[in-house]
């Protein structure tokens, strides 16, 4: 019989960090897959939330810098043929691993700060969990950016139709 991937204390720290009973089973299963061989390694782990949400998913899970970087990468990938679907599929399978890596980094930081299990839990509770405010700010930014882009495109087309189009006929 193989030993468990995580000790009971580690499982409690994962629960504290995730801080969401609705998604706890998913993250415990995903984290187990990432350490199944006895050491940390990437494994494909599907998340519909990550597939559809992308940077919003990361903002919700407090990975702010990663969300900005993912948004920038997405701007480039959307311009490629089939880039959008490739981008979304990669998000769905890879982003849960980023949550795990952040958990491992925060856990190492908590252990470096204190040997007390309770203090480690408090640190992980503060650093982990979710941020509804960041999610709402991300949605607002998407709407603002998207509406601004649509307005810019609309004005560009209107300018072309009103000015460039008739001028082309006159020349």
TORGU-600624 format. One line per field, with one value per residue: z, x, y of N, C-alpha, C, O, CB in turn; residue number from 1. Coordinates in steps of 0.05 Angstrom, whole numbers, plus 5000, padded with zeros to 4 digits. Glycine has a CB too. Example, Ala and Ser with C-alpha at 12.3 -4.5 7.8 and 13.67 -1.06 7.14 Angstrom:
BEGIN
n.w: (5156, 5142)
n.u: (5264, 5257)
n.v: (4886, 4955)
ca.w: (5156, 5143)
ca.u: (5246, 5273)
ca.v: (4910, 4979)
c.w: (5156, 5157)
c.u: (5264, 5258)
c.v: (4934, 5001)
o.w: (5169, 5161)
o.u: (5285, 5268)
o.v: (4934, 5023)
cb.w: (5181, 5114)
cb.u: (5226, 5282)
cb.v: (4911, 4988)
n: (1, 2)
end
This chain:
BEGIN
n.w: (5000, 4983, 5013, 5038, 4996, 5018, 5085, 5143, 5169, 5127, 5092, 5122, 5121, 5066, 5061, 5092, 5062, 5012, 5028, 5014, 5015, 4974, 4930, 4951, 4948, 4893, 4890, 4928, 4902, 4854, 4873, 4895, 4848, 4827, 4859, 4858, 4844, 4886, 4888, 4870, 4809, 4743, 4722, 4678, 4692, 4691, 4689, 4685, 4701, 4698, 4643, 4619, 4648, 4652, 4660, 4697, 4731, 4755, 4781, 4818, 4850, 4874, 4845, 4821, 4789, 4754, 4728, 4700, 4665, 4638, 4612, 4576, 4545, 4522, 4489, 4447, 4429, 4412, 4363, 4328, 4280, 4303, 4353, 4396, 4415, 4427, 4467, 4506, 4518, 4538, 4583, 4613, 4627, 4650, 4687, 4740, 4761, 4771, 4815, 4852, 4853, 4875, 4925, 4946, 4948, 4984, 5028, 5040, 5053, 5098, 5133, 5138, 5166, 5216, 5264, 5287, 5279, 5281, 5271, 5219, 5194, 5200, 5169, 5118, 5112, 5108, 5062, 5023, 4996, 4966, 4924, 4918, 4906, 4873, 4830, 4813, 4799, 4756, 4720, 4711, 4687, 4641, 4616, 4610, 4578, 4534, 4516, 4505, 4463, 4425, 4416, 4395, 4348, 4323, 4315, 4281, 4236, 4222, 4211, 4166, 4131, 4125, 4110, 4084, 4047, 4011, 3993, 3966, 3921, 3897, 3882)
n.u: (5017, 5011, 5038, 4999, 4993, 4993, 5002, 4959, 4962, 4982, 4939, 4901, 4924, 4920, 4864, 4855, 4882, 4854, 4801, 4747, 4691, 4661, 4695, 4735, 4741, 4755, 4805, 4836, 4839, 4864, 4913, 4934, 4943, 4985, 5026, 5032, 5073, 5107, 5137, 5135, 5103, 5082, 5016, 4963, 4904, 4838, 4797, 4736, 4723, 4772, 4780, 4737, 4741, 4795, 4840, 4806, 4794, 4844, 4850, 4808, 4828, 4870, 4919, 4948, 4990, 5001, 4951, 4950, 4994, 4975, 4931, 4958, 4987, 4944, 4924, 4960, 4955, 4902, 4904, 4924, 4911, 4864, 4882, 4852, 4820, 4861, 4887, 4846, 4839, 4889, 4889, 4848, 4871, 4921, 4921, 4902, 4947, 4980, 4955, 4967, 5024, 5028, 5006, 5045, 5089, 5071, 5063, 5116, 5136, 5105, 5123, 5176, 5169, 5148, 5148, 5103, 5044, 4992, 5002, 5021, 4975, 4943, 4971, 4967, 4912, 4903, 4933, 4913, 4852, 4797, 4783, 4733, 4728, 4773, 4758, 4711, 4734, 4765, 4726, 4701, 4745, 4751, 4702, 4706, 4753, 4737, 4690, 4713, 4748, 4711, 4683, 4726, 4737, 4687, 4685, 4729, 4712, 4667, 4692, 4722, 4681, 4653, 4692, 4741, 4719, 4683, 4723, 4757, 4727, 4727, 4778)
n.v: (4976, 5045, 5103, 5160, 5219, 5270, 5291, 5290, 5339, 5372, 5369, 5397, 5447, 5457, 5459, 5505, 5543, 5542, 5554, 5548, 5513, 5493, 5485, 5453, 5396, 5391, 5419, 5391, 5341, 5357, 5378, 5332, 5303, 5333, 5320, 5267, 5231, 5233, 5278, 5348, 5361, 5379, 5365, 5352, 5382, 5391, 5450, 5480, 5531, 5558, 5551, 5582, 5630, 5647, 5699, 5723, 5682, 5674, 5724, 5720, 5680, 5706, 5713, 5759, 5783, 5741, 5739, 5787, 5779, 5734, 5756, 5792, 5755, 5730, 5770, 5769, 5715, 5713, 5736, 5699, 5646, 5600, 5612, 5631, 5588, 5552, 5580, 5582, 5527, 5513, 5546, 5522, 5472, 5484, 5527, 5511, 5487, 5531, 5553, 5513, 5517, 5569, 5560, 5524, 5559, 5598, 5566, 5549, 5599, 5610, 5570, 5586, 5633, 5618, 5565, 5548, 5514, 5536, 5590, 5586, 5568, 5614, 5651, 5627, 5628, 5682, 5695, 5661, 5634, 5670, 5728, 5768, 5822, 5832, 5801, 5827, 5877, 5860, 5843, 5892, 5919, 5888, 5899, 5955, 5959, 5928, 5954, 6004, 5989, 5971, 6019, 6050, 6020, 6026, 6082, 6087, 6058, 6088, 6137, 6122, 6107, 6156, 6194, 6174, 6137, 6168, 6205, 6172, 6160, 6211, 6221)
ca.w: (5000, 4981, 5034, 5027, 4983, 5037, 5113, 5153, 5174, 5101, 5083, 5137, 5110, 5039, 5067, 5102, 5040, 4992, 5042, 5000, 5017, 4948, 4912, 4966, 4936, 4868, 4895, 4941, 4881, 4836, 4887, 4897, 4821, 4823, 4876, 4857, 4842, 4910, 4886, 4855, 4780, 4729, 4711, 4665, 4710, 4677, 4704, 4668, 4710, 4685, 4614, 4612, 4662, 4647, 4679, 4719, 4750, 4771, 4799, 4840, 4868, 4884, 4830, 4806, 4768, 4734, 4713, 4681, 4645, 4621, 4595, 4555, 4527, 4508, 4468, 4424, 4419, 4399, 4335, 4312, 4273, 4324, 4377, 4418, 4426, 4439, 4492, 4526, 4526, 4555, 4609, 4627, 4637, 4663, 4709, 4767, 4771, 4782, 4842, 4869, 4857, 4894, 4951, 4955, 4954, 5008, 5050, 5046, 5067, 5125, 5149, 5144, 5186, 5242, 5268, 5299, 5260, 5281, 5257, 5191, 5184, 5199, 5146, 5094, 5110, 5098, 5035, 5005, 4993, 4942, 4926, 4901, 4897, 4849, 4808, 4803, 4786, 4731, 4703, 4704, 4668, 4615, 4604, 4602, 4556, 4512, 4506, 4493, 4438, 4406, 4409, 4377, 4322, 4311, 4305, 4258, 4213, 4215, 4198, 4139, 4114, 4120, 4099, 4065, 4026, 3990, 3981, 3947, 3896, 3885, 3872)
ca.u: (5000, 5027, 5031, 4984, 5009, 4994, 4996, 4935, 4968, 4983, 4911, 4888, 4935, 4907, 4836, 4857, 4890, 4832, 4781, 4722, 4682, 4650, 4716, 4755, 4746, 4769, 4832, 4850, 4844, 4884, 4939, 4944, 4954, 5010, 5047, 5027, 5098, 5123, 5149, 5118, 5106, 5058, 4997, 4940, 4881, 4818, 4779, 4719, 4725, 4796, 4775, 4720, 4748, 4823, 4851, 4787, 4798, 4868, 4844, 4791, 4845, 4891, 4943, 4945, 5010, 4996, 4928, 4958, 5011, 4958, 4916, 4976, 4992, 4919, 4922, 4976, 4945, 4877, 4909, 4933, 4890, 4858, 4895, 4833, 4813, 4885, 4890, 4826, 4844, 4913, 4880, 4832, 4887, 4946, 4918, 4901, 4975, 4990, 4944, 4983, 5050, 5026, 5002, 5071, 5106, 5061, 5068, 5144, 5139, 5093, 5141, 5200, 5162, 5142, 5146, 5077, 5024, 4970, 5010, 5023, 4948, 4934, 4984, 4955, 4884, 4904, 4944, 4897, 4824, 4789, 4779, 4710, 4735, 4791, 4742, 4694, 4751, 4773, 4702, 4699, 4766, 4744, 4680, 4717, 4771, 4722, 4673, 4731, 4757, 4688, 4679, 4747, 4732, 4663, 4693, 4747, 4696, 4651, 4710, 4728, 4657, 4646, 4714, 4758, 4703, 4677, 4747, 4767, 4712, 4733, 4806)
ca.v: (5000, 5069, 5123, 5183, 5240, 5291, 5284, 5302, 5367, 5385, 5371, 5419, 5472, 5461, 5468, 5532, 5561, 5543, 5569, 5547, 5485, 5485, 5475, 5439, 5369, 5394, 5427, 5369, 5322, 5369, 5380, 5304, 5296, 5348, 5308, 5238, 5216, 5238, 5304, 5367, 5360, 5387, 5346, 5365, 5381, 5408, 5467, 5496, 5558, 5569, 5552, 5604, 5654, 5656, 5719, 5728, 5659, 5680, 5746, 5709, 5664, 5724, 5711, 5784, 5787, 5720, 5746, 5808, 5766, 5717, 5775, 5801, 5732, 5726, 5790, 5759, 5690, 5717, 5745, 5676, 5627, 5581, 5620, 5635, 5562, 5541, 5596, 5574, 5499, 5514, 5557, 5502, 5450, 5492, 5546, 5499, 5483, 5557, 5555, 5495, 5529, 5591, 5548, 5514, 5582, 5610, 5547, 5552, 5625, 5607, 5553, 5602, 5653, 5607, 5536, 5544, 5505, 5555, 5615, 5579, 5568, 5642, 5663, 5615, 5638, 5710, 5696, 5644, 5641, 5683, 5757, 5777, 5849, 5831, 5790, 5849, 5896, 5848, 5844, 5920, 5925, 5875, 5915, 5981, 5955, 5918, 5976, 6024, 5978, 5972, 6047, 6058, 6008, 6038, 6108, 6083, 6050, 6112, 6156, 6111, 6109, 6184, 6211, 6160, 6126, 6188, 6216, 6152, 6164, 6237, 6222)
c.w: (5000, 5003, 5021, 5016, 5003, 5065, 5121, 5158, 5148, 5089, 5097, 5127, 5082, 5043, 5075, 5079, 5019, 5003, 5027, 5000, 4991, 4929, 4926, 4954, 4910, 4873, 4909, 4920, 4862, 4849, 4890, 4870, 4817, 4839, 4876, 4857, 4866, 4910, 4868, 4825, 4767, 4720, 4700, 4684, 4701, 4697, 4685, 4676, 4698, 4655, 4606, 4624, 4657, 4668, 4702, 4740, 4768, 4790, 4823, 4860, 4878, 4870, 4811, 4784, 4746, 4716, 4692, 4658, 4626, 4602, 4571, 4535, 4510, 4485, 4443, 4412, 4404, 4369, 4317, 4303, 4294, 4350, 4401, 4431, 4439, 4467, 4514, 4536, 4544, 4583, 4626, 4640, 4654, 4688, 4737, 4778, 4782, 4810, 4861, 4874, 4877, 4922, 4962, 4963, 4981, 5032, 5059, 5061, 5095, 5143, 5156, 5166, 5214, 5242, 5278, 5277, 5258, 5267, 5227, 5179, 5181, 5174, 5120, 5090, 5099, 5069, 5014, 5002, 4966, 4946, 4907, 4891, 4873, 4825, 4796, 4789, 4758, 4711, 4693, 4683, 4641, 4601, 4594, 4578, 4531, 4499, 4493, 4465, 4417, 4398, 4390, 4349, 4308, 4300, 4281, 4233, 4204, 4201, 4169, 4121, 4106, 4105, 4077, 4042, 4004, 3977, 3961, 3920, 3882, 3872, 3846)
c.u: (5018, 5019, 5015, 5003, 5013, 4988, 4970, 4939, 4969, 4955, 4896, 4899, 4924, 4879, 4836, 4863, 4867, 4809, 4754, 4712, 4671, 4671, 4738, 4762, 4762, 4799, 4848, 4857, 4866, 4911, 4951, 4956, 4981, 5033, 5045, 5053, 5116, 5138, 5131, 5124, 5080, 5042, 4973, 4916, 4860, 4801, 4762, 4720, 4749, 4793, 4759, 4730, 4776, 4834, 4832, 4789, 4822, 4864, 4828, 4807, 4870, 4918, 4943, 4965, 5007, 4972, 4934, 4975, 4994, 4941, 4933, 4982, 4967, 4915, 4937, 4964, 4919, 4881, 4918, 4909, 4888, 4871, 4877, 4826, 4837, 4890, 4871, 4831, 4868, 4906, 4866, 4849, 4912, 4942, 4915, 4928, 4987, 4979, 4960, 5011, 5049, 5022, 5029, 5089, 5097, 5065, 5098, 5149, 5128, 5111, 5167, 5194, 5159, 5141, 5118, 5057, 5001, 4977, 5013, 4994, 4937, 4945, 4971, 4926, 4884, 4913, 4927, 4869, 4818, 4785, 4757, 4715, 4752, 4776, 4724, 4710, 4760, 4750, 4698, 4720, 4761, 4722, 4690, 4735, 4756, 4704, 4690, 4741, 4735, 4682, 4700, 4743, 4708, 4670, 4711, 4731, 4679, 4668, 4716, 4704, 4650, 4667, 4729, 4743, 4696, 4702, 4759, 4753, 4720, 4760, 4809)
c.v: (5025, 5089, 5146, 5204, 5263, 5281, 5298, 5332, 5383, 5389, 5394, 5446, 5478, 5471, 5498, 5551, 5564, 5559, 5570, 5518, 5475, 5473, 5460, 5412, 5371, 5400, 5405, 5347, 5332, 5369, 5352, 5296, 5309, 5336, 5278, 5221, 5219, 5264, 5322, 5365, 5368, 5363, 5361, 5361, 5401, 5424, 5484, 5525, 5572, 5571, 5577, 5631, 5665, 5675, 5724, 5706, 5664, 5703, 5737, 5694, 5679, 5720, 5735, 5787, 5766, 5727, 5768, 5796, 5749, 5734, 5784, 5779, 5727, 5746, 5781, 5734, 5693, 5725, 5722, 5659, 5605, 5588, 5622, 5608, 5549, 5554, 5586, 5545, 5498, 5526, 5536, 5480, 5459, 5510, 5534, 5494, 5508, 5561, 5537, 5507, 5552, 5581, 5538, 5537, 5595, 5592, 5548, 5578, 5623, 5591, 5568, 5623, 5642, 5576, 5529, 5537, 5526, 5581, 5610, 5579, 5597, 5656, 5653, 5624, 5666, 5711, 5681, 5653, 5654, 5713, 5764, 5805, 5849, 5820, 5812, 5870, 5886, 5849, 5873, 5928, 5913, 5891, 5942, 5979, 5946, 5939, 5997, 6014, 5979, 6000, 6057, 6046, 6020, 6066, 6106, 6076, 6074, 6132, 6147, 6114, 6138, 6200, 6197, 6149, 6146, 6201, 6197, 6154, 6190, 6237, 6207)
o.w: (5015, 5010, 4997, 5026, 5004, 5068, 5106, 5153, 5147, 5077, 5084, 5125, 5075, 5030, 5067, 5077, 5010, 4989, 5027, 4987, 4985, 4914, 4913, 4951, 4906, 4861, 4904, 4921, 4855, 4836, 4888, 4870, 4804, 4833, 4894, 4868, 4867, 4930, 4854, 4817, 4779, 4712, 4711, 4691, 4703, 4718, 4669, 4658, 4688, 4643, 4587, 4611, 4657, 4691, 4725, 4764, 4792, 4813, 4846, 4884, 4889, 4883, 4787, 4761, 4723, 4693, 4669, 4635, 4602, 4579, 4548, 4511, 4486, 4464, 4420, 4388, 4386, 4353, 4293, 4317, 4302, 4369, 4423, 4456, 4460, 4486, 4537, 4560, 4564, 4603, 4649, 4661, 4669, 4707, 4756, 4803, 4801, 4827, 4884, 4897, 4893, 4941, 4986, 4983, 4997, 5054, 5082, 5080, 5114, 5167, 5177, 5181, 5234, 5222, 5278, 5258, 5237, 5253, 5211, 5156, 5161, 5160, 5102, 5068, 5083, 5053, 4990, 5005, 4946, 4969, 4882, 4868, 4854, 4803, 4771, 4768, 4739, 4687, 4669, 4663, 4621, 4577, 4571, 4559, 4509, 4475, 4472, 4447, 4394, 4374, 4370, 4329, 4284, 4278, 4262, 4211, 4180, 4181, 4150, 4098, 4084, 4089, 4054, 4019, 3981, 3953, 3941, 3899, 3857, 3853, 3835)
o.u: (5037, 4995, 5016, 5025, 5035, 4971, 4960, 4921, 4960, 4949, 4881, 4883, 4919, 4871, 4819, 4851, 4862, 4797, 4741, 4724, 4672, 4666, 4759, 4785, 4780, 4816, 4872, 4879, 4884, 4931, 4975, 4977, 4999, 5056, 5057, 5053, 5138, 5150, 5114, 5147, 5058, 5053, 4965, 4910, 4864, 4793, 4773, 4718, 4747, 4803, 4768, 4728, 4780, 4836, 4841, 4787, 4821, 4873, 4833, 4802, 4888, 4939, 4938, 4957, 5009, 4972, 4925, 4971, 4998, 4936, 4923, 4981, 4969, 4904, 4928, 4962, 4913, 4863, 4919, 4889, 4908, 4871, 4884, 4826, 4835, 4896, 4879, 4828, 4868, 4915, 4872, 4842, 4922, 4957, 4925, 4932, 5002, 4994, 4967, 5020, 5067, 5033, 5035, 5103, 5113, 5071, 5103, 5165, 5141, 5114, 5178, 5212, 5166, 5134, 5110, 5053, 4991, 4961, 5007, 4990, 4924, 4931, 4965, 4917, 4866, 4902, 4928, 4863, 4832, 4785, 4761, 4707, 4748, 4780, 4723, 4701, 4761, 4754, 4693, 4714, 4766, 4724, 4684, 4732, 4761, 4703, 4682, 4743, 4740, 4677, 4694, 4746, 4709, 4661, 4709, 4737, 4676, 4659, 4715, 4707, 4642, 4660, 4731, 4751, 4703, 4701, 4770, 4765, 4719, 4765, 4831)
o.v: (5027, 5090, 5151, 5208, 5275, 5263, 5315, 5348, 5406, 5409, 5408, 5465, 5501, 5490, 5513, 5573, 5586, 5575, 5591, 5501, 5451, 5455, 5453, 5405, 5356, 5387, 5401, 5337, 5317, 5361, 5349, 5283, 5298, 5342, 5265, 5199, 5208, 5271, 5312, 5367, 5365, 5342, 5381, 5338, 5425, 5414, 5499, 5543, 5594, 5590, 5591, 5652, 5689, 5667, 5730, 5711, 5660, 5703, 5745, 5694, 5667, 5725, 5732, 5794, 5773, 5721, 5766, 5802, 5748, 5726, 5785, 5784, 5721, 5738, 5785, 5731, 5678, 5722, 5726, 5658, 5594, 5571, 5615, 5606, 5536, 5540, 5582, 5540, 5484, 5516, 5533, 5469, 5443, 5507, 5546, 5495, 5507, 5572, 5545, 5506, 5556, 5591, 5543, 5535, 5602, 5601, 5548, 5579, 5633, 5598, 5564, 5631, 5655, 5564, 5505, 5553, 5531, 5593, 5628, 5589, 5603, 5670, 5669, 5628, 5673, 5727, 5687, 5677, 5650, 5723, 5767, 5811, 5865, 5829, 5815, 5881, 5901, 5855, 5878, 5941, 5925, 5896, 5950, 5994, 5956, 5942, 6009, 6030, 5986, 6005, 6071, 6060, 6025, 6073, 6123, 6087, 6079, 6144, 6163, 6122, 6143, 6217, 6206, 6151, 6141, 6207, 6206, 6150, 6191, 6252, 6206)
cb.w: (5025, 4953, 5047, 5049, 4958, 5030, 5132, 5179, 5190, 5082, 5087, 5167, 5108, 5023, 5088, 5124, 5026, 4983, 5047, 4971, 5039, 4935, 4898, 4995, 4932, 4851, 4911, 4963, 4865, 4827, 4915, 4905, 4799, 4829, 4905, 4833, 4817, 4914, 4873, 4865, 4770, 4704, 4733, 4637, 4740, 4660, 4724, 4669, 4741, 4692, 4605, 4620, 4690, 4620, 4665, 4708, 4733, 4752, 4784, 4828, 4854, 4913, 4814, 4825, 4780, 4748, 4732, 4695, 4658, 4639, 4611, 4567, 4543, 4527, 4477, 4433, 4442, 4413, 4335, 4328, 4245, 4315, 4373, 4409, 4404, 4421, 4487, 4514, 4501, 4543, 4605, 4609, 4615, 4643, 4703, 4766, 4748, 4764, 4843, 4855, 4830, 4886, 4950, 4933, 4932, 5006, 5041, 5021, 5051, 5123, 5134, 5119, 5178, 5252, 5286, 5315, 5267, 5310, 5268, 5187, 5204, 5224, 5146, 5095, 5138, 5116, 5035, 5014, 5015, 4931, 4919, 4918, 4920, 4856, 4817, 4826, 4803, 4735, 4717, 4729, 4679, 4620, 4624, 4626, 4563, 4520, 4528, 4511, 4442, 4419, 4435, 4389, 4325, 4332, 4328, 4264, 4220, 4240, 4214, 4141, 4128, 4146, 4121, 4080, 4037, 4002, 4003, 3958, 3902, 3906, 3892)
cb.u: (4981, 5024, 5057, 4965, 4995, 4975, 5019, 4925, 4995, 5001, 4896, 4894, 4966, 4907, 4823, 4878, 4915, 4823, 4791, 4724, 4660, 4636, 4728, 4747, 4719, 4756, 4833, 4833, 4818, 4875, 4935, 4921, 4934, 5006, 5045, 5010, 5114, 5142, 5178, 5122, 5115, 5066, 4988, 4934, 4890, 4800, 4795, 4690, 4726, 4821, 4760, 4692, 4745, 4824, 4858, 4758, 4802, 4891, 4829, 4769, 4854, 4894, 4946, 4946, 5039, 4993, 4906, 4974, 5033, 4940, 4906, 5002, 4999, 4895, 4932, 5005, 4941, 4860, 4929, 4953, 4895, 4867, 4909, 4808, 4801, 4909, 4886, 4798, 4849, 4935, 4862, 4812, 4897, 4963, 4895, 4884, 4993, 4981, 4914, 4986, 5062, 5002, 4982, 5084, 5105, 5030, 5061, 5162, 5124, 5066, 5148, 5210, 5136, 5115, 5167, 5067, 5013, 4962, 5038, 5036, 4930, 4941, 5014, 4957, 4870, 4924, 4972, 4898, 4814, 4762, 4805, 4684, 4748, 4815, 4724, 4678, 4776, 4781, 4677, 4701, 4793, 4734, 4657, 4733, 4792, 4705, 4656, 4754, 4767, 4663, 4679, 4774, 4728, 4641, 4706, 4768, 4678, 4638, 4736, 4737, 4633, 4640, 4732, 4773, 4678, 4660, 4768, 4765, 4682, 4731, 4825)
cb.v: (5000, 5082, 5134, 5194, 5250, 5314, 5293, 5288, 5370, 5369, 5344, 5416, 5470, 5434, 5451, 5535, 5549, 5515, 5597, 5558, 5483, 5508, 5499, 5437, 5355, 5417, 5452, 5356, 5316, 5397, 5393, 5285, 5304, 5377, 5319, 5231, 5225, 5215, 5303, 5396, 5332, 5404, 5324, 5353, 5387, 5391, 5486, 5486, 5560, 5551, 5526, 5599, 5650, 5669, 5745, 5729, 5633, 5685, 5768, 5691, 5639, 5720, 5684, 5807, 5784, 5693, 5757, 5831, 5750, 5700, 5799, 5812, 5707, 5728, 5817, 5754, 5670, 5738, 5767, 5659, 5615, 5553, 5647, 5648, 5543, 5545, 5626, 5575, 5481, 5531, 5582, 5489, 5434, 5507, 5564, 5474, 5472, 5580, 5546, 5468, 5539, 5610, 5524, 5497, 5603, 5616, 5518, 5551, 5647, 5594, 5528, 5616, 5667, 5618, 5525, 5568, 5478, 5561, 5624, 5551, 5552, 5657, 5657, 5585, 5636, 5726, 5685, 5615, 5658, 5671, 5772, 5776, 5865, 5813, 5767, 5861, 5902, 5819, 5834, 5938, 5915, 5846, 5919, 5993, 5934, 5894, 5987, 6029, 5949, 5960, 6065, 6048, 5978, 6040, 6124, 6062, 6026, 6124, 6159, 6082, 6096, 6198, 6220, 6138, 6114, 6210, 6222, 6124, 6164, 6259, 6212)
n: (1, 2, 3, 4, 5, 6, 7, 8, 9, 10, 11, 12, 13, 14, 15, 16, 17, 18, 19, 20, 21, 22, 23, 24, 25, 26, 27, 28, 29, 30, 31, 32, 33, 34, 35, 36, 37, 38, 39, 40, 41, 42, 43, 44, 45, 46, 47, 48, 49, 50, 51, 52, 53, 54, 55, 56, 57, 58, 59, 60, 61, 62, 63, 64, 65, 66, 67, 68, 69, 70, 71, 72, 73, 74, 75, 76, 77, 78, 79, 80, 81, 82, 83, 84, 85, 86, 87, 88, 89, 90, 91, 92, 93, 94, 95, 96, 97, 98, 99, 100, 101, 102, 103, 104, 105, 106, 107, 108, 109, 110, 111, 112, 113, 114, 115, 116, 117, 118, 119, 120, 121, 122, 123, 124, 125, 126, 127, 128, 129, 130, 131, 132, 133, 134, 135, 136, 137, 138, 139, 140, 141, 142, 143, 144, 145, 146, 147, 148, 149, 150, 151, 152, 153, 154, 155, 156, 157, 158, 159, 160, 161, 162, 163, 164, 165, 166, 167, 168, 169, 170, 171)
end
